[in-house]
Amino acid sequence: MDQAKYVNYIEKIVREELDNSYKRDKDLCTCDRCFQDIMTLTLNHLPPKYVASNIGHIMTMYNLTKDQLHAQVMVELLKAIEQVKRSPRH
């Protein structure tokens, strides 16, 4: 059996939005520890959405728009950014 290839699409969205946050907020620490803390804090508060094919990707994109999951991602990401800014572990 071939090795399965699947991705948590929410992680992809969080990573993209965090990259955008780094561009907008020059006070946001870019060290690896802060990056990992923000990612894990955010992902731990969101439901995973795994996709294993291009069709899965398309359906997830449709559902992200329809279900306003993207807004939920942004809320959790901003909470995590503020928490890490208040108490960085580096």
Stockholm file with secondary structure:
# STOCKHOLM 1.0

chainA/1-90         MDQAKYVNYIEKIVREELDNSYKRDKDLCTCDRCFQDIMTLTLNHLPPKYVASNIGHIMTMYNLTKDQLHAQVMVELLKAIEQVKRSPRH
#=GR chainA/1-90 SS CCCCCCEEHHHHHHHHHHHHHHHHCTTSCCSHHHHHHHHHHHHTTSCCCEECSHHHHHHHHHHHHHTTHHHHHHHHHHHHHHHHHHSCCC
#=GC SS_cons        CCCCCCEEHHHHHHHHHHHHHHHHCTTSCCSHHHHHHHHHHHHTTSCCCEECSHHHHHHHHHHHHHTTHHHHHHHHHHHHHHHHHHSCCC
//
